[in-house]
Amino acid sequence: MDVRNKNIVLIGMPGVGKSTVGVLLAKALGRYFLDTDVLIQAMQGRTLQEIIDHDGLAAFCKIEEEYVLCIDLTNAVIATGGSVVYSEPAMRHLAAHGQRIANLPTRGVVMEKGQTIRSLYNQRQPLYRRYAHHTIDCTGKNHEQIVADIIRVLGET
């Protein structure tokens, strides 16, 4: 498989730096960059939190799935929302044209009332591991080190 024609899809908990790393990775590799959270906000005309507050978690996840299923790119770096792993169809779609990279530090956004960050992480971690082709341990690393690790793991120069 030639990863140069495949997308690089970043999955992981919200707030861990997928978008920041994604921009740097896209720049380093000369690829397009897409942030699915920004796409959803732009298309919906409201913030993610507004969608969640007004429509609820289940509706947000459905909206997220619909937008991810519409992505038709190659040779891109795609930063996904942390909850995308709840959608089997979305993950299959992303897998069809991409290598998925998971990063595992914690911080949550889309979560039930009263749910802790730790319990959200514990709930999602098996899904991130299930869908990731490669996992990058980001602990104690800056963005540039993470980008270098991804490039090394994918064998891109």
C-alpha positions in Angstrom: 0.0 0.0 0.0 1.4 3.4 -1.0 0.6 5.6 2.0 1.4 8.7 -0.1 -1.9 8.4 -1.8 -3.8 7.5 1.4 -5.2 10.0 3.9 -3.6 10.2 7.3 -6.5 10.3 9.8 -5.9 11.5 13.4 -8.2 10.0 16.0 -8.1 10.5 19.8 -9.6 12.3 22.7 -10.8 15.9 22.3 -8.3 18.6 23.1 -5.1 16.5 22.7 -3.8 18.4 19.8 -5.0 16.5 16.7 -5.7 19.7 14.8 -2.4 21.4 15.7 -0.4 18.3 14.9 -2.5 17.8 11.8 -1.7 21.2 10.4 2.0 20.7 11.1 2.0 17.2 9.6 0.1 18.4 6.4 2.6 21.2 6.0 5.6 18.8 6.5 4.2 16.3 4.0 2.8 18.8 1.5 -0.8 17.5 2.0 -4.2 19.0 2.3 -5.6 19.5 5.9 -9.2 19.0 7.0 -10.5 19.4 10.6 -13.9 17.7 10.8 -14.9 19.7 13.8 -14.3 23.0 11.9 -16.2 21.5 8.8 -19.2 20.7 11.0 -19.2 24.1 12.7 -18.9 25.9 9.3 -21.7 23.9 7.7 -24.0 24.0 10.7 -23.4 27.7 11.4 -22.9 27.0 15.1 -20.3 25.7 17.5 -20.1 22.1 18.5 -21.2 22.9 22.0 -24.2 24.7 20.6 -25.1 21.6 18.6 -24.7 19.4 21.7 -26.7 21.8 24.0 -29.5 22.3 21.5 -29.8 18.9 19.8 -28.2 16.5 22.3 -25.3 14.0 22.2 -27.0 11.4 19.9 -28.0 14.0 17.4 -24.5 15.5 17.4 -23.0 12.1 16.8 -25.4 11.6 13.9 -24.4 15.0 12.4 -20.7 14.1 12.8 -21.3 10.8 11.1 -23.1 12.4 8.1 -20.3 14.9 7.5 -17.5 12.3 7.8 -19.3 10.1 5.3 -19.2 13.0 2.8 -15.5 13.4 3.0 -14.0 12.5 -0.4 -10.3 13.3 -0.3 -7.0 11.6 -0.9 -3.5 12.6 0.1 -4.9 14.6 3.0 -4.4 14.8 6.8 -7.7 14.7 8.5 -8.2 15.6 12.2 -11.4 14.1 13.5 -13.6 14.9 16.4 -12.9 12.7 19.4 -16.4 11.1 19.3 -16.1 9.9 15.6 -15.2 6.4 16.9 -18.7 5.9 18.0 -19.7 5.6 14.4 -18.8 2.3 12.7 -19.9 3.6 9.2 -17.7 6.8 9.7 -14.7 4.7 10.7 -15.2 2.3 7.8 -15.3 5.3 5.5 -12.2 6.8 6.9 -10.4 3.5 6.7 -11.3 3.0 3.0 -8.8 5.7 2.0 -6.6 6.3 5.1 -4.2 5.3 7.7 -5.5 6.1 11.1 -3.3 7.4 13.9 -4.4 7.5 17.5 -3.1 9.7 20.2 -4.0 8.8 23.7 -3.7 11.6 26.3 -7.0 12.7 28.0 -9.4 15.5 28.0 -13.1 15.3 27.0 -15.9 17.3 25.4 -18.7 15.1 24.2 -19.7 13.4 27.4 -22.8 12.6 29.5 -23.6 14.9 32.4 -21.7 13.8 35.4 -19.3 11.6 33.4 -15.7 12.1 34.3 -12.8 12.6 31.9 -11.3 9.3 33.1 -14.5 7.3 32.5 -14.9 8.9 29.0 -11.3 8.0 28.3 -11.8 4.5 29.6 -14.9 4.2 27.4 -13.2 5.4 24.2 -9.7 4.0 24.5 -10.7 0.5 23.3 -12.4 2.1 20.3 -9.3 4.2 19.5 -7.1 1.1 19.7 -9.6 -0.9 17.6 -9.6 1.6 14.7 -6.0 2.8 14.8 -3.6 1.4 12.3 -0.8 3.0 14.3 -0.7 4.5 17.8 1.6 7.4 18.8 2.3 7.9 22.5 2.3 11.7 22.8 3.2 11.8 26.5 5.8 14.4 27.2 6.3 15.2 23.5 5.9 18.6 21.8 3.9 18.9 18.5 7.1 18.7 16.4 8.2 15.5 18.0 4.8 14.0 17.5 4.8 14.9 13.8 8.3 13.4 13.5 7.0 10.2 15.1 4.1 10.0 12.7 6.3 10.5 9.7 8.7 7.8 11.0 5.9 5.3 11.7 4.4 5.8 8.2 7.8 5.7 6.5 7.3 9.0 4.8 10.2 11.3 4.2 
